Amino acid sequence: MKTAYSSYAALDVLHDLQKPRTEVSAEMSFMVTTQVMELLFGLLAHEWVQARQALREDDLTGATAALRRGLHVQDVLVTSWDLLATMTPTEYGAFREQLGEASGFQSSAYRRLEYLLGNKAPKFDLPELTEPSLYDETLALLHRRGIPVPASHLERDFAQPYEPHPDVEKAWRVVYESRPDLVQLAELLMDVAGRVTLWRQRHYASVRRVMGGKPGTGGTSGLTWLRRAVDRDSFPELWSVRDTL
Ligand code: HEM
């Protein structure tokens, strides 16, 4: 039956999008989890783009509000891994071949998030690759508010991976020691970074549980490769400054 609700939420389309390739019951939860996470990646990118725009416009209140909304999206993303906790290795193995070379590694919504964070990998060509990240815009804001940031980090080639700099760490030290107006922003970015790591850790743990150390469908070594992602910090000087405070 067509109701206002079903047409608003495009339910016909939505409920027609799950097309498992096997009879394995667990494939349905794998597919729905993937689709739910993809939708949440999109929502999170939407919040982060707003936060980035607000930072650019010196609107700290707007940036904080968008990042806070994003934290809740991140929390749901982290707990979404629970949906896969019941899948056994034999169940996964029974439909894995049907995935072919398909891998979350090819997710452009996820890659946008990595780019918005500042983790640039030039081989994925998306508009966000050449744009400043949340971190780039934050550093520009610090600079405009009287906390010097090196020119090399304000006018860099944004498509290149971010390289940490001791003077950026110094800028964060100034924030923590004498700029209460900016400490909340720093702490909020730490909340974001912590949740990014949590999602990666839970992905790693789920992969380990479901397929052990086998290579990934996307062609990587699997666990070893994912471990490196877990160990990669977002907003590096916000972490390193903690050694000095
Ligand atoms: C338990 C089932 C899963 C397994 C065994 C698994 C396995 C892997 C592996 C081995 C990789 C490394 C790339 C490769 O060689 O394929 C990877 C990457 C990735 N997976 Fe999964 N995955 C699972 C579930 C999911 C789900 C539900 C999502 C949600 C969309 C997802 C999103 C991603 C993303 C975004 C990457 C790229 C990460 C990065 O670039 O750092 N995975 N996955």
py3Dmol code that shows the C-alpha trace and the ligand (Angstrom):
import py3Dmol

protein = """\
ATOM      1  CA  MET A   1       0.000   0.000   0.000  1.00  0.00           C
ATOM      2  CA  LYS A   2       1.321   3.439  -0.946  1.00  0.00           C
ATOM      3  CA  THR A   3       1.169   5.753   2.072  1.00  0.00           C
ATOM      4  CA  ALA A   4       2.647   9.194   2.602  1.00  0.00           C
ATOM      5  CA  TYR A   5       5.192   7.535   4.864  1.00  0.00           C
ATOM      6  CA  SER A   6       6.271   4.951   2.308  1.00  0.00           C
ATOM      7  CA  SER A   7       6.634   7.521  -0.421  1.00  0.00           C
ATOM      8  CA  TYR A   8       8.531   9.951   1.855  1.00  0.00           C
ATOM      9  CA  ALA A   9      11.063   7.294   2.842  1.00  0.00           C
ATOM     10  CA  ALA A  10      11.093   5.621  -0.615  1.00  0.00           C
ATOM     11  CA  LEU A  11      10.338   2.322   1.102  1.00  0.00           C
ATOM     12  CA  ASP A  12       9.639   0.394  -2.112  1.00  0.00           C
ATOM     13  CA  VAL A  13      13.137   1.163  -3.293  1.00  0.00           C
ATOM     14  CA  LEU A  14      14.709   0.700   0.141  1.00  0.00           C
ATOM     15  CA  HIS A  15      13.284  -2.758   0.785  1.00  0.00           C
ATOM     16  CA  ASP A  16      14.086  -3.853  -2.725  1.00  0.00           C
ATOM     17  CA  LEU A  17      17.802  -3.265  -2.291  1.00  0.00           C
ATOM     18  CA  GLN A  18      18.727  -6.480  -0.459  1.00  0.00           C
ATOM     19  CA  LYS A  19      19.588  -9.087  -3.027  1.00  0.00           C
ATOM     20  CA  PRO A  20      21.671 -11.815  -1.422  1.00  0.00           C
ATOM     21  CA  ARG A  21      23.526 -13.991  -3.913  1.00  0.00           C
ATOM     22  CA  THR A  22      23.245 -17.219  -1.923  1.00  0.00           C
ATOM     23  CA  GLU A  23      20.754 -19.088   0.249  1.00  0.00           C
ATOM     24  CA  VAL A  24      23.040 -18.597   3.286  1.00  0.00           C
ATOM     25  CA  SER A  25      20.913 -16.897   5.926  1.00  0.00           C
ATOM     26  CA  ALA A  26      23.843 -14.868   7.331  1.00  0.00           C
ATOM     27  CA  GLU A  27      24.390 -13.168   3.984  1.00  0.00           C
ATOM     28  CA  MET A  28      21.280 -11.047   4.617  1.00  0.00           C
ATOM     29  CA  SER A  29      22.690  -9.559   7.827  1.00  0.00           C
ATOM     30  CA  PHE A  30      26.055  -8.997   6.137  1.00  0.00           C
ATOM     31  CA  MET A  31      24.356  -7.157   3.283  1.00  0.00           C
ATOM     32  CA  VAL A  32      22.096  -5.050   5.499  1.00  0.00           C
ATOM     33  CA  THR A  33      25.011  -4.161   7.804  1.00  0.00           C
ATOM     34  CA  THR A  34      27.045  -3.070   4.796  1.00  0.00           C
ATOM     35  CA  GLN A  35      24.183  -0.957   3.474  1.00  0.00           C
ATOM     36  CA  VAL A  36      23.411   0.579   6.875  1.00  0.00           C
ATOM     37  CA  MET A  37      27.059   1.504   7.344  1.00  0.00           C
ATOM     38  CA  GLU A  38      27.206   2.983   3.847  1.00  0.00           C
ATOM     39  CA  LEU A  39      24.197   5.191   4.645  1.00  0.00           C
ATOM     40  CA  LEU A  40      25.841   6.277   7.889  1.00  0.00           C
ATOM     41  CA  PHE A  41      29.123   7.041   6.070  1.00  0.00           C
ATOM     42  CA  GLY A  42      27.073   9.353   3.860  1.00  0.00           C
ATOM     43  CA  LEU A  43      25.371  11.018   6.828  1.00  0.00           C
ATOM     44  CA  LEU A  44      28.692  11.482   8.619  1.00  0.00           C
ATOM     45  CA  ALA A  45      30.253  13.054   5.517  1.00  0.00           C
ATOM     46  CA  HIS A  46      27.261  15.417   5.408  1.00  0.00           C
ATOM     47  CA  GLU A  47      27.943  16.549   9.014  1.00  0.00           C
ATOM     48  CA  TRP A  48      31.689  16.848   8.490  1.00  0.00           C
ATOM     49  CA  VAL A  49      31.260  18.924   5.328  1.00  0.00           C
ATOM     50  CA  GLN A  50      29.058  21.286   7.339  1.00  0.00           C
ATOM     51  CA  ALA A  51      31.612  21.387  10.153  1.00  0.00           C
ATOM     52  CA  ARG A  52      34.387  22.138   7.684  1.00  0.00           C
ATOM     53  CA  GLN A  53      32.390  24.958   6.091  1.00  0.00           C
ATOM     54  CA  ALA A  54      31.636  26.458   9.511  1.00  0.00           C
ATOM     55  CA  LEU A  55      35.338  26.313  10.460  1.00  0.00           C
ATOM     56  CA  ARG A  56      36.170  28.104   7.210  1.00  0.00           C
ATOM     57  CA  GLU A  57      33.653  30.816   8.111  1.00  0.00           C
ATOM     58  CA  ASP A  58      35.033  31.191  11.654  1.00  0.00           C
ATOM     59  CA  ASP A  59      31.722  29.899  13.012  1.00  0.00           C
ATOM     60  CA  LEU A  60      32.942  27.867  15.974  1.00  0.00           C
ATOM     61  CA  THR A  61      29.426  27.279  17.320  1.00  0.00           C
ATOM     62  CA  GLY A  62      28.241  25.842  13.999  1.00  0.00           C
ATOM     63  CA  ALA A  63      31.342  23.668  13.647  1.00  0.00           C
ATOM     64  CA  THR A  64      30.975  22.307  17.169  1.00  0.00           C
ATOM     65  CA  ALA A  65      27.294  21.499  16.640  1.00  0.00           C
ATOM     66  CA  ALA A  66      27.978  19.591  13.395  1.00  0.00           C
ATOM     67  CA  LEU A  67      30.883  17.641  14.893  1.00  0.00           C
ATOM     68  CA  ARG A  68      28.694  16.737  17.885  1.00  0.00           C
ATOM     69  CA  ARG A  69      25.941  15.436  15.610  1.00  0.00           C
ATOM     70  CA  GLY A  70      28.647  13.446  13.840  1.00  0.00           C
ATOM     71  CA  LEU A  71      29.780  11.853  17.115  1.00  0.00           C
ATOM     72  CA  HIS A  72      26.372  10.227  17.488  1.00  0.00           C
ATOM     73  CA  VAL A  73      26.571   8.900  13.928  1.00  0.00           C
ATOM     74  CA  GLN A  74      30.014   7.515  14.735  1.00  0.00           C
ATOM     75  CA  ASP A  75      28.657   5.832  17.870  1.00  0.00           C
ATOM     76  CA  VAL A  76      26.011   4.046  15.806  1.00  0.00           C
ATOM     77  CA  LEU A  77      28.664   3.072  13.244  1.00  0.00           C
ATOM     78  CA  VAL A  78      30.801   1.538  15.993  1.00  0.00           C
ATOM     79  CA  THR A  79      27.942  -0.465  17.505  1.00  0.00           C
ATOM     80  CA  SER A  80      26.749  -1.582  14.053  1.00  0.00           C
ATOM     81  CA  TRP A  81      29.519  -4.182  14.198  1.00  0.00           C
ATOM     82  CA  ASP A  82      27.318  -6.051  16.717  1.00  0.00           C
ATOM     83  CA  LEU A  83      25.105  -7.036  13.781  1.00  0.00           C
ATOM     84  CA  LEU A  84      27.881  -9.247  12.442  1.00  0.00           C
ATOM     85  CA  ALA A  85      28.955 -10.758  15.751  1.00  0.00           C
ATOM     86  CA  THR A  86      26.853 -13.865  15.287  1.00  0.00           C
ATOM     87  CA  MET A  87      28.209 -14.814  11.871  1.00  0.00           C
ATOM     88  CA  THR A  88      30.387 -17.936  12.065  1.00  0.00           C
ATOM     89  CA  PRO A  89      33.465 -18.481   9.864  1.00  0.00           C
ATOM     90  CA  THR A  90      31.664 -21.308   8.026  1.00  0.00           C
ATOM     91  CA  GLU A  91      28.652 -19.083   7.312  1.00  0.00           C
ATOM     92  CA  TYR A  92      30.893 -16.320   5.969  1.00  0.00           C
ATOM     93  CA  GLY A  93      32.925 -18.851   3.994  1.00  0.00           C
ATOM     94  CA  ALA A  94      29.715 -20.134   2.396  1.00  0.00           C
ATOM     95  CA  PHE A  95      28.988 -16.846   0.583  1.00  0.00           C
ATOM     96  CA  ARG A  96      32.420 -15.191   0.467  1.00  0.00           C
ATOM     97  CA  GLU A  97      33.216 -16.470  -3.005  1.00  0.00           C
ATOM     98  CA  GLN A  98      30.136 -14.656  -4.321  1.00  0.00           C
ATOM     99  CA  LEU A  99      31.700 -11.342  -3.269  1.00  0.00           C
ATOM    100  CA  GLY A 100      34.376 -11.783  -5.958  1.00  0.00           C
ATOM    101  CA  GLU A 101      36.779  -8.856  -5.614  1.00  0.00           C
ATOM    102  CA  ALA A 102      34.164  -6.692  -3.878  1.00  0.00           C
ATOM    103  CA  SER A 103      35.567  -5.067  -0.729  1.00  0.00           C
ATOM    104  CA  GLY A 104      34.743  -2.119   1.514  1.00  0.00           C
ATOM    105  CA  PHE A 105      38.129  -0.901   0.349  1.00  0.00           C
ATOM    106  CA  GLN A 106      36.324   0.276  -2.801  1.00  0.00           C
ATOM    107  CA  SER A 107      33.750   2.324  -0.836  1.00  0.00           C
ATOM    108  CA  SER A 108      33.829   5.903  -2.097  1.00  0.00           C
ATOM    109  CA  ALA A 109      31.668   7.108   0.830  1.00  0.00           C
ATOM    110  CA  TYR A 110      34.256   5.730   3.268  1.00  0.00           C
ATOM    111  CA  ARG A 111      37.102   7.249   1.233  1.00  0.00           C
ATOM    112  CA  ARG A 112      35.413  10.664   1.403  1.00  0.00           C
ATOM    113  CA  LEU A 113      35.460  10.349   5.190  1.00  0.00           C
ATOM    114  CA  GLU A 114      39.160   9.469   5.194  1.00  0.00           C
ATOM    115  CA  TYR A 115      39.831  12.492   2.980  1.00  0.00           C
ATOM    116  CA  LEU A 116      37.757  14.766   5.188  1.00  0.00           C
ATOM    117  CA  LEU A 117      39.845  13.562   8.124  1.00  0.00           C
ATOM    118  CA  GLY A 118      43.023  14.327   6.178  1.00  0.00           C
ATOM    119  CA  ASN A 119      44.120  10.791   5.276  1.00  0.00           C
ATOM    120  CA  LYS A 120      44.794  11.366   1.588  1.00  0.00           C
ATOM    121  CA  ALA A 121      45.668   8.449  -0.685  1.00  0.00           C
ATOM    122  CA  PRO A 122      46.015  10.043  -4.129  1.00  0.00           C
ATOM    123  CA  LYS A 123      44.971   6.878  -5.986  1.00  0.00           C
ATOM    124  CA  PHE A 124      41.270   7.465  -5.245  1.00  0.00           C
ATOM    125  CA  ASP A 125      40.110  10.392  -7.351  1.00  0.00           C
ATOM    126  CA  LEU A 126      37.236  12.075  -5.492  1.00  0.00           C
ATOM    127  CA  PRO A 127      36.554  15.830  -5.173  1.00  0.00           C
ATOM    128  CA  GLU A 128      37.543  15.731  -1.475  1.00  0.00           C
ATOM    129  CA  LEU A 129      41.073  14.626  -2.427  1.00  0.00           C
ATOM    130  CA  THR A 130      42.160  18.124  -3.449  1.00  0.00           C
ATOM    131  CA  GLU A 131      40.081  19.961  -0.822  1.00  0.00           C
ATOM    132  CA  PRO A 132      41.297  20.971   2.646  1.00  0.00           C
ATOM    133  CA  SER A 133      40.384  18.476   5.364  1.00  0.00           C
ATOM    134  CA  LEU A 134      38.685  19.212   8.681  1.00  0.00           C
ATOM    135  CA  TYR A 135      42.165  19.371  10.187  1.00  0.00           C
ATOM    136  CA  ASP A 136      43.475  21.764   7.504  1.00  0.00           C
ATOM    137  CA  GLU A 137      40.537  24.105   8.171  1.00  0.00           C
ATOM    138  CA  THR A 138      41.095  23.828  11.929  1.00  0.00           C
ATOM    139  CA  LEU A 139      44.752  24.818  11.568  1.00  0.00           C
ATOM    140  CA  ALA A 140      43.748  27.778   9.372  1.00  0.00           C
ATOM    141  CA  LEU A 141      41.279  28.866  12.065  1.00  0.00           C
ATOM    142  CA  LEU A 142      43.956  28.651  14.787  1.00  0.00           C
ATOM    143  CA  HIS A 143      46.212  30.809  12.632  1.00  0.00           C
ATOM    144  CA  ARG A 144      43.500  33.432  12.091  1.00  0.00           C
ATOM    145  CA  ARG A 145      42.950  33.504  15.835  1.00  0.00           C
ATOM    146  CA  GLY A 146      46.536  34.416  16.550  1.00  0.00           C
ATOM    147  CA  ILE A 147      48.191  31.027  17.020  1.00  0.00           C
ATOM    148  CA  PRO A 148      50.942  30.750  14.391  1.00  0.00           C
ATOM    149  CA  VAL A 149      50.843  27.722  12.076  1.00  0.00           C
ATOM    150  CA  PRO A 150      53.685  27.274   9.550  1.00  0.00           C
ATOM    151  CA  ALA A 151      52.912  28.508   6.012  1.00  0.00           C
ATOM    152  CA  SER A 152      53.910  25.081   4.671  1.00  0.00           C
ATOM    153  CA  HIS A 153      50.860  23.701   6.483  1.00  0.00           C
ATOM    154  CA  LEU A 154      48.439  26.459   5.568  1.00  0.00           C
ATOM    155  CA  GLU A 155      49.108  26.545   1.837  1.00  0.00           C
ATOM    156  CA  ARG A 156      49.998  22.959   1.160  1.00  0.00           C
ATOM    157  CA  ASP A 157      48.958  20.699  -1.731  1.00  0.00           C
ATOM    158  CA  PHE A 158      45.870  19.229  -0.072  1.00  0.00           C
ATOM    159  CA  ALA A 159      45.946  16.110  -2.260  1.00  0.00           C
ATOM    160  CA  GLN A 160      49.147  15.018  -0.536  1.00  0.00           C
ATOM    161  CA  PRO A 161      49.145  13.054   2.722  1.00  0.00           C
ATOM    162  CA  TYR A 162      49.443  15.318   5.765  1.00  0.00           C
ATOM    163  CA  GLU A 163      52.928  15.417   7.331  1.00  0.00           C
ATOM    164  CA  PRO A 164      53.095  16.253  11.065  1.00  0.00           C
ATOM    165  CA  HIS A 165      55.155  19.342  12.002  1.00  0.00           C
ATOM    166  CA  PRO A 166      56.675  20.309  15.390  1.00  0.00           C
ATOM    167  CA  ASP A 167      55.320  23.876  15.091  1.00  0.00           C
ATOM    168  CA  VAL A 168      51.768  22.539  14.713  1.00  0.00           C
ATOM    169  CA  GLU A 169      52.295  20.564  17.892  1.00  0.00           C
ATOM    170  CA  LYS A 170      53.512  23.807  19.481  1.00  0.00           C
ATOM    171  CA  ALA A 171      50.295  25.523  18.330  1.00  0.00           C
ATOM    172  CA  TRP A 172      48.223  22.868  20.121  1.00  0.00           C
ATOM    173  CA  ARG A 173      50.349  23.322  23.240  1.00  0.00           C
ATOM    174  CA  VAL A 174      49.475  27.026  23.204  1.00  0.00           C
ATOM    175  CA  VAL A 175      45.783  26.098  22.869  1.00  0.00           C
ATOM    176  CA  TYR A 176      45.876  23.741  25.845  1.00  0.00           C
ATOM    177  CA  GLU A 177      47.939  26.080  28.030  1.00  0.00           C
ATOM    178  CA  SER A 178      46.382  29.432  27.329  1.00  0.00           C
ATOM    179  CA  ARG A 179      43.363  29.356  24.998  1.00  0.00           C
ATOM    180  CA  PRO A 180      40.280  28.034  26.763  1.00  0.00           C
ATOM    181  CA  ASP A 181      38.196  29.359  23.842  1.00  0.00           C
ATOM    182  CA  LEU A 182      39.764  26.717  21.565  1.00  0.00           C
ATOM    183  CA  VAL A 183      40.293  23.795  23.948  1.00  0.00           C
ATOM    184  CA  GLN A 184      36.754  22.519  23.380  1.00  0.00           C
ATOM    185  CA  LEU A 185      37.399  22.283  19.650  1.00  0.00           C
ATOM    186  CA  ALA A 186      40.619  20.347  20.288  1.00  0.00           C
ATOM    187  CA  GLU A 187      38.817  17.943  22.610  1.00  0.00           C
ATOM    188  CA  LEU A 188      35.968  17.491  20.164  1.00  0.00           C
ATOM    189  CA  LEU A 189      38.455  16.527  17.444  1.00  0.00           C
ATOM    190  CA  MET A 190      39.899  14.008  19.902  1.00  0.00           C
ATOM    191  CA  ASP A 191      36.394  12.575  20.375  1.00  0.00           C
ATOM    192  CA  VAL A 192      36.088  12.244  16.590  1.00  0.00           C
ATOM    193  CA  ALA A 193      39.549  10.647  16.263  1.00  0.00           C
ATOM    194  CA  GLY A 194      38.868   8.203  19.101  1.00  0.00           C
ATOM    195  CA  ARG A 195      35.688   6.981  17.433  1.00  0.00           C
ATOM    196  CA  VAL A 196      37.403   6.618  14.065  1.00  0.00           C
ATOM    197  CA  THR A 197      39.912   4.319  15.758  1.00  0.00           C
ATOM    198  CA  LEU A 198      37.137   2.405  17.552  1.00  0.00           C
ATOM    199  CA  TRP A 199      35.391   1.686  14.243  1.00  0.00           C
ATOM    200  CA  ARG A 200      38.652   0.425  12.747  1.00  0.00           C
ATOM    201  CA  GLN A 201      39.375  -1.712  15.815  1.00  0.00           C
ATOM    202  CA  ARG A 202      35.962  -3.321  15.671  1.00  0.00           C
ATOM    203  CA  HIS A 203      36.338  -3.936  11.940  1.00  0.00           C
ATOM    204  CA  TYR A 204      39.703  -5.609  12.628  1.00  0.00           C
ATOM    205  CA  ALA A 205      38.229  -7.743  15.421  1.00  0.00           C
ATOM    206  CA  SER A 206      35.235  -8.765  13.269  1.00  0.00           C
ATOM    207  CA  VAL A 207      37.491  -9.729  10.361  1.00  0.00           C
ATOM    208  CA  ARG A 208      39.747 -11.735  12.658  1.00  0.00           C
ATOM    209  CA  ARG A 209      36.776 -13.556  14.117  1.00  0.00           C
ATOM    210  CA  VAL A 210      35.103 -14.295  10.812  1.00  0.00           C
ATOM    211  CA  MET A 211      38.033 -15.190   8.548  1.00  0.00           C
ATOM    212  CA  GLY A 212      41.264 -15.140  10.570  1.00  0.00           C
ATOM    213  CA  GLY A 213      44.427 -14.144   8.700  1.00  0.00           C
ATOM    214  CA  LYS A 214      43.322 -14.986   5.141  1.00  0.00           C
ATOM    215  CA  PRO A 215      43.932 -12.340   2.417  1.00  0.00           C
ATOM    216  CA  GLY A 216      41.067  -9.876   1.781  1.00  0.00           C
ATOM    217  CA  THR A 217      38.702  -9.956  -1.201  1.00  0.00           C
ATOM    218  CA  GLY A 218      40.079  -6.508  -2.134  1.00  0.00           C
ATOM    219  CA  GLY A 219      43.536  -7.996  -2.605  1.00  0.00           C
ATOM    220  CA  THR A 220      45.315  -6.928   0.589  1.00  0.00           C
ATOM    221  CA  SER A 221      47.012  -9.161   3.135  1.00  0.00           C
ATOM    222  CA  GLY A 222      43.887  -8.787   5.317  1.00  0.00           C
ATOM    223  CA  LEU A 223      44.614  -8.487   9.037  1.00  0.00           C
ATOM    224  CA  THR A 224      48.168  -7.140   8.686  1.00  0.00           C
ATOM    225  CA  TRP A 225      46.907  -4.402   6.375  1.00  0.00           C
ATOM    226  CA  LEU A 226      43.945  -3.565   8.617  1.00  0.00           C
ATOM    227  CA  ARG A 227      46.254  -3.404  11.654  1.00  0.00           C
ATOM    228  CA  ARG A 228      48.169  -0.570   9.989  1.00  0.00           C
ATOM    229  CA  ALA A 229      44.906   1.338   9.554  1.00  0.00           C
ATOM    230  CA  VAL A 230      44.087   0.815  13.252  1.00  0.00           C
ATOM    231  CA  ASP A 231      47.473   2.268  14.219  1.00  0.00           C
ATOM    232  CA  ARG A 232      47.138   5.368  12.021  1.00  0.00           C
ATOM    233  CA  ASP A 233      46.171   8.433  14.076  1.00  0.00           C
ATOM    234  CA  SER A 234      43.849  11.136  12.817  1.00  0.00           C
ATOM    235  CA  PHE A 235      45.011  14.689  13.671  1.00  0.00           C
ATOM    236  CA  PRO A 236      48.544  13.522  14.605  1.00  0.00           C
ATOM    237  CA  GLU A 237      49.826  16.552  16.549  1.00  0.00           C
ATOM    238  CA  LEU A 238      46.764  16.467  18.815  1.00  0.00           C
ATOM    239  CA  TRP A 239      48.072  13.088  19.968  1.00  0.00           C
ATOM    240  CA  SER A 240      51.780  13.926  20.100  1.00  0.00           C
ATOM    241  CA  VAL A 241      51.195  17.153  22.064  1.00  0.00           C
ATOM    242  CA  ARG A 242      50.025  14.938  24.931  1.00  0.00           C
ATOM    243  CA  ASP A 243      53.619  13.801  25.455  1.00  0.00           C
ATOM    244  CA  THR A 244      54.511  17.391  26.319  1.00  0.00           C
ATOM    245  CA  LEU A 245      51.624  18.656  28.428  1.00  0.00           C
TER     246      LEU A 245
END
"""
ligand_1 = """\
43
HEM
C 32.927 -9.497 8.732
C 32.907 -9.204 7.461
C 34.019 -8.402 6.849
C 35.246 -8.851 6.482
C 35.805 -10.271 6.583
C 35.969 -7.689 5.968
C 37.273 -7.710 5.501
C 37.982 -6.629 5.060
C 39.356 -6.667 4.599
C 40.255 -7.897 4.607
C 39.696 -5.411 4.211
C 41.029 -4.959 3.622
C 40.882 -4.743 2.131
C 40.697 -6.045 1.376
O 41.683 -6.723 1.077
O 39.537 -6.413 1.097
C 38.543 -4.562 4.416
C 38.490 -3.214 4.158
C 37.377 -2.440 4.381
N 36.144 -2.858 4.817
Fe 35.678 -4.699 5.479
N 35.157 -6.582 6.051
C 33.965 -6.981 6.573
C 32.863 -6.183 6.782
C 32.766 -4.863 6.430
C 31.559 -4.077 6.518
C 30.198 -4.550 7.012
C 31.875 -2.836 6.084
C 30.914 -1.686 5.989
C 30.740 -0.987 4.877
C 33.282 -2.840 5.703
C 33.989 -1.771 5.209
C 35.318 -1.777 4.868
C 36.051 -0.581 4.479
C 35.495 0.828 4.387
C 37.357 -0.989 4.178
C 38.522 -0.088 3.750
C 39.249 0.320 5.030
C 40.432 1.258 4.788
O 40.634 1.730 3.666
O 41.156 1.544 5.778
N 33.789 -4.088 5.951
N 37.511 -5.332 4.933
"""
view = py3Dmol.view(width=600, height=400)
view.addModel(protein, "pdb")
view.setStyle({"model": 0}, {"cartoon": {"style": "trace"}})
view.addModel(ligand_1, "xyz")
view.setStyle({"model": 1}, {"stick": {}})
view.zoomTo()
view.show()
